[in-house]
């Protein structure tokens, strides 16, 4: 009887899709469908977000939420671990924070950020606020925008596409668009918050 050759077959399985969603600095108010991350001992993930790296793998998070925390980030320069260093010897902590967000997000993953508008009393009323943020601030998180404006020397490694929307009083939304735009640009307390949607993009190629 002839022998039958048996070939050993190996099967590989596709990696499980990334589904994790994290709510950064959520306190006790975790966004529905998200895992809470905060220094508060009752958080699902107890993490100091000012120390790096965070205990999450590269490209392991599908979506991030961060509501009213960025304005609390101190205006200091830090090393890669988050230790404060003399001015000119490190990187602004805001950039380091967003670099860590970029690291853990999957490519094309989204991050939602809410901050008070810099031209509103809400930005100044809380004595723990350390930054006063214009909508244009988020452009600095774009690799292409930094290159176009010759800001490569900032040394920022994240690359986000950004969509910034003003949150305004309902009455203003009923006014003519040109009038509303004018008062949002020039008047105090017209824009309440900035609602920002960031998309993690691949780095732009060098020119």
C-alpha positions in Angstrom: 0.0 0.0 0.0 1.6 3.3 -1.0 2.5 5.8 1.7 0.5 9.0 2.0 2.5 12.1 2.6 1.0 14.3 5.3 1.8 18.0 5.1 1.7 20.0 8.3 -0.4 23.0 7.9 -0.2 26.1 10.1 -3.0 28.6 10.4 -2.7 32.2 11.4 -5.5 34.2 12.8 -6.1 37.9 12.2 -5.4 40.1 15.2 -8.5 41.1 17.1 -9.8 44.5 16.2 -9.0 47.3 18.5 -12.1 48.4 20.4 -10.8 50.1 23.6 -12.0 53.6 24.3 -10.5 55.7 27.1 -11.8 58.8 28.9 -8.8 60.7 30.1 -9.0 62.7 33.3 -12.6 61.7 33.7 -12.9 62.0 37.5 -16.2 60.4 38.5 -17.9 61.3 35.2 -16.9 58.6 32.7 -18.3 59.0 29.2 -20.6 56.1 28.4 -18.9 53.3 26.6 -15.4 54.4 27.7 -13.0 53.2 30.4 -12.1 55.9 32.9 -8.5 57.0 33.4 -7.7 59.4 36.2 -5.5 59.9 39.3 -8.6 59.4 41.4 -8.4 56.1 43.3 -11.9 55.1 42.2 -11.0 55.3 38.5 -10.9 52.1 36.4 -7.3 52.9 35.4 -5.5 54.9 38.1 -2.9 56.8 36.0 -1.0 60.1 36.5 -1.4 61.6 33.0 1.5 63.9 33.6 4.0 61.0 33.8 5.0 59.0 30.8 4.7 56.5 29.3 1.2 55.6 30.2 0.4 51.9 30.8 -1.2 51.4 27.4 0.5 49.8 24.4 1.2 51.6 21.1 -1.8 51.7 18.8 -4.0 50.0 21.4 -6.9 52.5 21.7 -9.6 53.2 19.2 -10.9 56.4 20.6 -10.0 58.9 23.3 -12.1 61.5 25.2 -10.7 64.3 27.2 -13.1 66.9 28.5 -11.9 70.0 30.4 -8.4 68.8 31.3 -6.0 70.3 28.8 -6.5 73.7 30.3 -5.1 72.3 33.6 -1.8 71.2 32.1 1.0 73.2 33.6 3.1 75.5 31.4 6.4 73.8 32.0 9.0 71.9 29.9 9.6 68.2 30.6 11.8 65.3 29.5 10.4 62.2 27.9 9.3 60.8 31.3 7.4 64.0 32.3 10.1 65.3 34.7 10.2 69.1 34.8 13.5 70.5 33.3 14.8 74.0 32.8 13.4 76.1 30.0 15.0 75.2 26.7 16.1 71.7 27.8 12.8 69.8 27.2 9.4 69.9 25.5 6.3 71.8 26.4 4.1 69.5 28.6 1.1 70.1 26.4 2.9 68.7 23.4 4.2 65.7 25.4 0.6 65.0 26.5 -0.7 64.9 23.0 2.3 62.9 21.8 1.3 60.2 24.3 -2.3 60.3 23.1 -1.0 59.9 19.5 1.2 56.9 20.5 -1.6 54.9 22.0 -4.2 55.7 19.3 -4.6 53.4 16.3 -3.9 55.1 13.0 -7.0 57.0 12.0 -8.3 56.8 15.6 -10.1 59.8 17.0 -9.7 62.0 20.1 -12.4 64.3 21.3 -11.3 67.3 23.4 -13.3 70.1 25.1 -11.7 73.2 26.5 -12.9 76.6 27.6 -12.5 79.4 24.9 -9.7 81.7 25.8 -12.0 84.7 25.4 -14.5 83.6 28.0 -14.7 84.1 31.8 -14.9 80.3 32.1 -11.2 80.1 31.1 -10.2 82.3 34.0 -12.6 81.6 36.8 -11.1 78.3 37.9 -7.8 79.1 39.7 -6.4 75.7 38.7 -6.5 76.5 35.0 -3.0 77.0 33.7 -3.6 77.6 29.9 -5.9 79.8 27.9 -6.5 78.1 24.6 -7.5 79.5 21.2 -9.0 77.3 18.6 -5.9 77.8 16.5 -3.7 76.2 19.2 -4.7 72.7 17.9 -3.1 73.4 14.5 0.3 73.0 16.3 -0.6 69.3 16.6 -0.5 68.9 12.8 2.8 67.7 11.3 2.0 69.3 7.9 1.0 72.7 9.5 4.2 72.8 11.6 6.3 72.2 8.5 4.5 74.8 6.4 5.1 77.3 9.2 8.7 76.3 9.7 8.1 75.1 13.2 10.0 71.8 12.9 12.3 73.0 15.7 9.5 72.6 18.2 10.4 68.9 18.1 6.8 67.7 18.2 6.2 64.1 16.9 2.4 63.8 16.9 0.4 64.4 13.8 -3.3 65.1 14.1 -5.9 66.4 11.7 -8.2 68.7 13.6 -11.7 70.0 13.4 -12.5 72.8 15.9 -16.0 73.9 16.5 -17.2 76.7 18.8 -19.8 76.1 21.4 -22.0 79.2 21.6 -25.2 80.3 23.3 -28.3 79.0 21.4 -29.5 82.6 20.7 -26.3 83.3 18.6 -27.0 80.3 16.4 -30.3 82.0 15.3 -28.5 85.1 14.0 -27.1 85.7 10.5 -23.9 83.7 9.9 -21.8 86.8 9.1 -23.0 88.6 12.3 -22.4 85.5 14.4 -18.9 85.1 13.0 -18.0 88.7 13.7 -19.1 88.6 17.4 -17.5 85.2 18.0 -14.2 86.7 16.7 -14.3 90.0 18.6 -16.7 89.8 21.6 -16.0 88.4 25.0 -18.1 85.5 26.4 -19.7 84.7 23.0 -17.8 81.4 22.5 -18.2 79.2 25.6 -16.0 76.2 24.7 -14.0 74.7 21.9 -15.2 71.3 20.8 -12.3 69.6 19.0 -12.1 66.3 17.0 -8.6 65.1 16.3 -7.7 62.3 13.9 -4.4 60.4 14.3 -2.7 60.7 10.9 0.5 59.1 9.6 3.5 61.5 9.7 3.8 63.5 6.5 6.8 62.6 4.3 9.9 64.9 4.5 10.3 67.3 1.6 
